[in-house]
Amino acid sequence: MASATHESTARAILYAFVANFGIALAKSWAAWLTGSGSMLAEAIHSYADTGNQVLLYLGLKQSQRPADDEHPLGYGKLSYFWSFIVALLLFSMGGIFSIYEGVHKLQHPEPLSQLWVAMLVLSIAIVLEGSSLYGALREIKKVRGERPFREWFKHTRSSELVVVLGEDIGAQLGLIFALGFLLIAGITGNPVYDAMGSICIGVILILISAFIAWRIRSLLVGRSADPDIQEAIDEIIAHQDGIEQVFKTITMQFGPDTMLAAKIKMRPDMSIGAAVDSINVLERELKERIPKLRWCFIEPDNED
């Protein structure tokens, strides 16, 4: 399960990288040819997204480093760190620059030329970006299984998939706005609409980056495991022979891996050896049935 999640995430990142890099080159050429501020904003946005995919993949690989003495619980949270950095870059390089470019064009409007080139590039980019979005949704479907998309999105601990999905949606909206405002500018002959398109793109990127940063913040601070995992853990413990009562279970997510700490009350008629054997059986069953469960600490006690 953990390996499948990693492979799906890596493929989603690859789809986004290939699409964004190709689109960025085409947008740069069109921006130089037409002098469009919206197109330049879109080109910068695509270059930023391309770099972001590299950072996401870096975080994905680094999070798989084995635990050591300095980091006994591993490096899983590095994926959250790099996802947060990507959100900040999306805000600064994408959003703020787009707004700056739009304001600059409003103050110093310049005539647009050969708008058909920009519109053609944007139309092709919409198709390519749509394919990247489709690829991300397909990989998410493999991870979420039968769960409704809304429930998965609310509870997922996969920061990379959230970022890729947010970037793809932001890119698609930005392309549609850029194409729409360029079309209006071409019909009216007023370059102000092109500048307004650049500002709108910037606002969209800032809103999306703020949302992504807010989602990842809870993972950086420390968040429990997915509710499905917690439910499975509680069910396994409840059906374990020898356990009289479960006082408390605590889970913590570290990238793709989960840590469990549980305090339980064993049956009073059990010997210490039998209780230890029962706990060992429980830990093995938990790790067998929940592959993402990497650390398991079971504490027997008489009271909470």
C-alpha positions in Angstrom: 0.0 0.0 0.0 2.8 2.4 1.0 4.8 1.5 -2.1 1.7 1.9 -4.3 1.1 5.4 -2.8 4.7 6.4 -3.5 4.5 5.2 -7.1 1.2 7.0 -7.8 2.6 10.2 -6.3 5.8 10.0 -8.3 3.8 9.5 -11.5 1.6 12.4 -10.8 4.7 14.6 -10.2 6.2 13.4 -13.5 3.0 14.1 -15.5 3.0 17.7 -14.1 6.7 18.2 -14.7 6.6 17.2 -18.4 3.4 19.2 -19.1 4.6 22.3 -17.3 8.0 22.4 -18.9 6.7 22.0 -22.4 4.0 24.6 -21.8 6.5 27.1 -20.3 8.7 27.0 -23.4 5.7 27.6 -25.7 4.4 30.4 -23.5 7.8 32.2 -23.4 7.9 32.2 -27.2 4.3 33.5 -27.4 4.9 36.2 -24.8 8.0 37.4 -26.6 6.2 37.5 -29.9 3.0 39.2 -28.8 4.1 41.4 -25.9 1.2 40.0 -23.8 1.5 40.5 -20.0 -1.0 37.7 -19.4 1.1 35.3 -21.5 4.3 36.4 -19.7 2.6 35.8 -16.3 1.5 32.4 -17.5 5.1 31.6 -18.7 6.6 32.5 -15.3 3.8 30.5 -13.6 4.7 27.4 -15.7 8.4 27.7 -15.0 7.7 28.0 -11.3 5.5 24.9 -11.5 8.2 23.0 -13.3 10.7 23.9 -10.6 8.1 23.0 -8.0 7.8 19.5 -9.3 11.5 19.0 -8.9 11.2 20.1 -5.3 8.3 17.8 -4.7 10.2 14.8 -6.1 13.2 15.8 -4.0 11.0 15.7 -0.9 9.5 12.4 -1.9 12.9 10.8 -2.2 14.4 12.3 0.9 11.4 11.3 3.0 12.3 7.6 2.3 15.8 7.9 3.9 16.2 5.3 6.7 16.0 6.4 10.3 19.3 7.1 12.1 20.5 8.2 15.6 19.8 11.9 14.8 16.3 11.1 13.4 15.0 8.0 15.1 11.6 8.4 13.5 13.0 8.8 10.0 12.7 11.7 7.5 9.1 11.3 6.5 8.2 14.9 7.4 10.7 16.2 4.8 7.9 15.7 2.2 5.8 18.2 4.2 8.6 20.7 4.4 9.3 20.7 0.6 5.5 20.8 -0.1 5.3 23.9 2.1 8.3 25.5 0.3 6.5 24.8 -3.0 3.4 26.6 -1.7 5.5 29.7 -0.8 7.2 29.7 -4.3 3.8 29.4 -5.9 2.7 32.5 -3.9 5.8 34.5 -4.6 7.1 33.6 -8.0 3.7 32.8 -9.5 1.1 35.0 -7.7 3.0 38.1 -6.8 4.9 38.4 -10.1 1.7 38.0 -12.1 0.0 40.8 -10.1 3.2 43.0 -10.5 3.2 42.4 -14.2 -0.5 43.2 -14.5 -0.1 46.5 -12.6 2.9 47.4 -14.7 1.0 46.9 -17.9 -1.9 48.9 -16.5 0.4 51.8 -15.8 2.3 51.5 -19.1 0.0 49.8 -21.6 1.6 48.5 -24.8 -0.1 47.4 -28.0 -0.5 43.7 -28.5 0.5 41.9 -31.8 -0.2 38.5 -33.3 -2.7 37.5 -30.6 -3.6 34.5 -32.6 -0.3 33.0 -31.7 -0.9 33.5 -28.0 -4.4 32.1 -28.3 -3.2 29.1 -30.1 -0.5 28.4 -27.5 -3.0 28.9 -24.7 -5.5 26.5 -26.3 -2.9 23.8 -26.7 -1.7 24.5 -23.1 -5.2 24.0 -21.8 -5.3 20.6 -23.4 -1.9 19.6 -22.1 -2.6 20.9 -18.6 -5.9 19.1 -18.7 -4.0 15.8 -19.4 -1.8 16.5 -16.5 -4.8 17.1 -14.2 -6.4 14.0 -15.5 -3.2 12.0 -14.7 -3.1 13.4 -11.2 -6.8 12.5 -10.6 -6.2 9.0 -12.0 -3.3 8.5 -9.6 -5.4 9.9 -6.7 -8.1 7.4 -7.6 -5.6 4.5 -7.2 -4.7 5.8 -3.7 -8.2 6.7 -2.4 -9.8 3.5 -3.7 -13.6 3.4 -3.1 -13.6 6.5 -0.8 -15.4 9.6 -2.2 -13.0 12.2 -3.6 -14.2 14.8 -1.1 -13.5 12.5 1.9 -10.1 11.6 0.6 -9.2 15.3 0.0 -10.3 16.2 3.5 -8.3 13.5 5.3 -5.4 12.7 3.0 -1.9 13.0 4.5 -0.2 12.9 1.0 1.0 16.5 0.8 2.6 16.0 -2.7 -0.7 14.9 -4.3 -2.5 17.8 -2.7 0.2 20.2 -4.1 0.2 18.7 -7.6 -3.6 18.8 -7.7 -3.7 22.4 -6.5 -1.1 23.4 -9.1 -2.9 21.7 -11.9 -6.2 23.3 -11.0 -4.5 26.7 -10.6 -2.8 26.3 -13.9 -6.0 25.3 -15.7 -7.9 28.3 -14.3 -5.0 30.6 -15.1 -5.0 29.5 -18.7 -8.7 29.9 -19.1 -8.6 33.4 -17.6 -5.6 34.4 -19.8 -7.3 33.1 -22.9 -10.5 34.9 -22.0 -8.9 38.3 -21.3 -6.7 38.1 -24.4 -9.8 37.4 -26.5 -11.5 40.4 -25.0 -8.4 42.5 -25.6 -8.2 41.4 -29.2 -11.9 42.2 -29.8 -11.8 45.6 -28.1 -8.3 46.5 -29.1 -7.7 47.6 -25.5 -4.5 46.1 -23.9 -5.9 47.0 -20.4 -7.9 43.7 -20.5 -4.7 41.8 -20.9 -3.2 43.4 -17.8 -6.4 42.6 -15.9 -6.0 39.0 -16.9 -2.5 38.9 -15.5 -3.8 40.3 -12.2 -6.6 37.8 -12.0 -4.1 34.9 -12.6 -2.0 36.3 -9.7 -4.9 36.4 -7.4 -5.9 32.8 -8.3 -2.3 31.5 -7.6 -2.1 33.4 -4.3 -5.4 31.9 -3.1 -4.4 28.4 -4.1 -0.9 28.7 -2.5 -2.5 30.0 0.7 -4.9 27.0 0.8 -2.1 24.5 0.2 0.1 26.1 2.9 -2.8 26.0 5.3 -3.4 22.3 4.6 0.3 21.4 5.0 0.7 23.4 8.2 -1.2 20.8 10.2 1.1 18.0 8.8 4.2 20.0 9.8 2.9 20.6 13.3 2.0 16.9 13.7 -1.2 15.2 12.6 -2.8 11.9 13.4 -3.1 9.1 10.9 -5.8 8.9 8.3 -9.2 8.0 10.0 -9.3 4.7 8.0 -6.0 3.7 9.5 -7.1 4.7 13.0 -10.4 2.8 12.6 -8.5 -0.3 11.5 -6.1 -0.1 14.4 -8.9 0.2 17.0 -10.7 -2.8 15.4 -7.6 -5.0 15.6 -6.8 -4.1 19.2 -10.5 -4.6 20.3 -10.5 -8.2 18.9 -7.1 -9.1 20.5 -7.4 -11.8 23.2 -6.1 -10.9 26.6 -7.0 -7.2 26.4 -9.6 -6.1 28.9 -9.7 -2.4 28.1 -8.1 0.1 25.8 -7.3 3.4 27.6 -5.9 5.4 24.7 -4.5 5.1 21.2 -2.4 7.9 19.7 -1.2 7.9 16.0 1.1 10.3 14.3 1.8 10.6 10.6 5.4 10.9 9.3 5.2 11.2 5.5 4.0 7.8 4.2 4.6 6.1 7.6 2.5 6.0 10.7 3.5 5.7 14.4 1.2 4.2 17.0 1.3 4.4 20.8 -1.4 2.6 22.8 -2.1 2.2 26.5 -4.1 -1.0 27.3 -5.2 -3.0 30.3 -4.6 -6.7 30.2 -6.7 -9.4 31.9 -5.7 -9.6 35.6 -5.5 -13.4 35.4 -2.7 -13.3 32.8 0.9 -13.8 33.8 3.6 -11.3 32.7 5.0 -13.7 30.2 1.5 -14.4 28.7 0.8 -10.6 28.5 4.1 -10.0 26.7 3.4 -12.7 24.2 -0.1 -11.3 23.6 1.3 -7.8 23.0 3.9 -9.2 20.6 1.2 -11.0 18.6 -0.8 -7.8 18.5 2.1 -5.8 17.2 2.9 -8.3 14.5 -0.8 -8.4 13.4 -1.0 -4.6 13.4 2.1 -4.3 11.1 0.9 -7.1 8.8 -2.5 -5.7 8.3 -1.5 -2.0 8.2 1.7 -1.8 6.0 2.1 1.9 6.6 2.4 1.3 10.4 6.2 1.6 10.9 6.4 2.1 14.7 4.2 0.4 17.3 4.5 1.0 21.0 2.0 -0.9 23.3 2.1 0.0 27.0 0.2 -2.3 29.4 -1.2 -0.5 32.5 -3.9 -0.6 35.2 -5.2 2.9 34.7 -5.1 5.7 32.2 
